[in-house]
Amino acid sequence: MLFRLKVLAGHVLLPLPRRIILPLVPYFHGPLTLLFVLFVVPAIWVGLRLRKRPRAAAPKVVFGAMAIMNTIYHVQALRSVGVDAISVVWGQTAYDWITGGQGFDVNLNVHIPSQRKRSRRWYYRLFHVYVTFARLLWERDVFFYYFQASSLYLARGGRLKWLELPILKFLGKKTVVMPYGADIVTAKDIKDLVRKYANVRQYPRTATNEREILRQLRYFGRWADTVMAGGAIGPGHLPRIDYLCASHFAINEEEWPPQYGPPRAVGEPFRVLHTPNHRHIKGTQFLISAIEQLKAEGLMIDLTLLEHIPNAEVKRVMAECHVLAEQFIQGWHGLNGLEGMASGKPVLCYLRPELKRLYSLYSFGRECPIVNTPVEDIAANLRWLYFHPEECERIGRQSRLYVERYHSLVAMGGYMAGIARYLYDSTPFEADAYWSQRAASQEPVPAAQA
C-alpha cells in the first residue's frame, strides 16, 4: 500500500518544476507519504485550480500562526486602511486578559477536544488543521509570519511544516516575515556583553537553542518574498532586509488618549511608571536603584511597578504618572513605549547608537522624541525631568505627534498595505517616499534632548 502511494505521489510530482521537487525529497518517505498524498497533493491541486481564477482587485491578508500581541494591532492597522486582513493562530488567546477580549480572529486550538475525548483528538489535530490551511490557500493572497516555526500553520505536522512556504511559493502566494525578538537572536551574535547577559538570563533558549534558531533564519530567509526589519532586535540578526523602518509596531492611538501632565511644581511628588513583563531585559533593577538614589537626595519621587496587568489598569495609572520608564538594555523602544508616547508622556528608554544612526539615516528614527537613557543615565535623566516639569508636557506633546505620524493604525496600516499590494500585483511602493509624506503632513518634530 505504501509503495502504491509513493508511486501515485510520484506521478503527481513528476510534472512539477525542479525547484519544487527538490525541497520535497527529504520528506517523501515512510508514514509521511500517506499524509503528503492525502493533504499536500490535494492542496497543490487546489492551488493549480486557484491559479486559473481571476485575481481580485486587492490582496487578502492573513497573519499567523503564532499568538503574538503585535498581530492583533497589525490586523487592526490593515483594516483601518481598507485591507481584508484576519489573524489565524495556534495557541490560546493569551492576550485577552490584556486587551479585554479583543483578540485573534481564529484560534486553532479551540477546535481540539480535551483530554477526556482523546479518541477524537487525532481527528481534529489532523483534519482540521489541513482543512484550515487549504481554506487559507483558497481565500488569502499574502501571508505574514514571524521567524518562528510555530508561526507555520503546519507547525504540528512534524517535518511536514517545512513544506509550508515552498507550497505557498509554488501556488503563487506571497509571504512576508518579520521578527518579534527571541525568534532570531542567538547569544553568540550579541556583541554588547551587557545585552548578551540580560538576554541569556531572560531567554535561555538564545544560548541553548542556537541550532534551531539558525535553521529558522535560513528557512524563512530562503523562502519568504519579503523580510521586514525594525526595532531593537531585527537588523543585526537577519539574513537580509527588504523593508526597514524604525519599528513596525502599530498602536490604536484612540485607545490611549493623551493626558499631558498632570501639572506639578518642583518639589511636588513626581510619579514614574514602569511595566516590566521581563525584568532582566528591561533593566528594572537599575531603575529601582536610581529611584532609591534620588530619594536619598531628598527628591519626592515615586515608582509604580505594574506587571501582568490589563490595559485598562495600565491606562488609568498612565494618566496619573509624569513619565514612563520603559527599558534600558535592548536599545530601542517596544510596544509599551508607544503606549506611553500615545498617552502624552515622556518616555525614558535606551537607544543604541548604531540603531539610532541606522534609523535616522534610513527611516524616521531621527524624530523619535524618547529621552535616550542608558543604564548609567537613569538617575540623571529622572533628576533633569524632576527639576524641569515644563519639559514633561513639551516632550509629551512631541511624543503623541510622533505616534500619530508613524505608529498609528492608519500610518502603519498604509505601510504594510503598500508592501502587500506591491507583492500582490507589483503596484509601485516606495517606503522612503511614504514616510516622507507622513512627515510632511505636519510640522517637523525635533528630537528631545535630556
JOKAPE-V799428 format. One record per backbone hydrogen bond with DSSP energy under -0.5 kcal/mol. CO is the residue of the C=O (numbers start at 1). NH is the residue of the N-H. Records with the same first field share a line. If there is no record, write none. Layout:
CO=NH, NH
This chain:
1=5
2=6
3=7
4=8
5=9
6=10
7=11
8=12
9=13
10=14
11=15
13=16
17=20, 21
18=22
20=24
21=24, 25
22=25
24=27, 28
25=28
27=29
29=32
30=33
31=34, 35
32=36
33=37
34=38
35=39, 40
36=41
39=43
40=44
41=45
42=46
43=47
44=48
45=49
46=50
47=51
48=52
49=52
50=53
59=84
60=141, 142
61=86
62=144
63=88
65=90
66=68
68=71, 72
69=72, 73
70=74
71=75
72=76
73=77
74=78
75=79
76=80
77=81
78=81, 83
79=82
83=85
84=61
86=63
87=106
88=65
89=108
90=67
92=94
93=96
95=98, 99
96=100, 101
98=311
101=103
106=89, 108
107=110
108=111
109=112
111=113
114=117
115=118
117=120, 121
118=122
120=124
121=125
122=126
123=127, 128
124=128, 129
126=130
127=131
128=132
129=133
130=134
131=135
132=136
133=137
134=138
135=139
136=140
141=174
142=62
143=176
144=64
145=178
146=148
148=151
149=152
152=155
154=157
157=160
158=161
159=162
160=163
161=164
163=167
164=168
165=169
166=170
167=171
168=173
169=172
174=143
175=225, 226
176=145
177=228
178=147
181=184, 185
186=189
187=190
189=191
191=193
192=196
193=197
194=198
195=199
196=200
197=201
198=202
199=203
203=206
204=207, 208
205=209
206=187
209=213
210=214
211=215
212=216
213=217
214=218
215=219
216=220
217=221
218=222
219=223
220=224
226=177, 228
227=242, 243
228=179
229=245
230=234
234=237, 238
235=238
243=229
246=231
251=253
252=255
253=256
265=268
269=271
270=302
271=322, 323
272=304
273=325
274=306
275=277
278=282
279=283, 284
281=329, 330
282=328
283=286, 287
284=288
285=289
286=290
287=291
288=292
289=293
290=294
291=295
292=296
293=297
294=299
295=298
299=301
300=270
302=272
303=305
304=274, 306
310=313, 314
311=315
312=316
313=317
314=318
315=319
316=320
317=320, 321
318=321
322=346
323=273, 325
324=326, 348
327=350
328=375
331=352
334=338
335=339
336=340
337=341
338=342
339=343
340=345
341=344
343=259
346=324
347=349, 371
348=326, 327
349=373
350=352
352=356
353=357
354=358
355=359
356=360
357=361
358=362
359=363, 365, 366
364=367
365=368
370=372
371=349
374=377
375=378
377=381
378=382
379=383
380=384
381=385
382=386
383=387
385=388
388=391, 392
389=392, 393
390=394
391=395
392=396
393=397
394=398
395=399
396=400
397=401
398=402
399=403
400=404
401=405
402=406
403=407, 408
407=251
408=412
409=413
410=414
411=415
412=416
413=417
414=418
415=419
416=420
417=421
418=422
419=423
420=424
421=425, 427
422=426
429=431
430=434
431=435
432=436
433=437
434=438
435=439
436=440
437=441
438=441
439=442
444=446
